[in-house]
Amino acid sequence: MGMVMLGSGSAEAMDERLQYAREMQHEKIIRGLAVGIPFICYSKPEQADSVIDKLLKEKNPVLRYCGVYSLALSYASATEDTAIEKAPPNCCI
């Protein structure tokens, strides 16, 4: 679904996938969702900011790295340094 919705910035789609990843116990499905959510964020920093903030505060390390990927992909075409300022230094530990 991430590739189908590439760059859509749909907050509803990101929230649905995040909720499903939180409820799911299967590691492979969680990892698949963690790769799909950043694709939805691609080049849409304004729409992705709320989901990125949630992801960077997650307890699950897979969802935290999803937040970092989402941050990177959402600001991929941006010319400002907002993504660098936003990423906490220990967000993936």
Secondary structure as GFF3:
##gff-version 3
##sequence-region A 1 93
A	DSSP	alpha_helix	11	23	.	.	.	ID=ss1
A	DSSP	alpha_helix	27	41	.	.	.	ID=ss2
A	DSSP	alpha_helix	45	56	.	.	.	ID=ss3
A	DSSP	alpha_helix	61	74	.	.	.	ID=ss4
A	DSSP	alpha_helix	82	86	.	.	.	ID=ss5
###
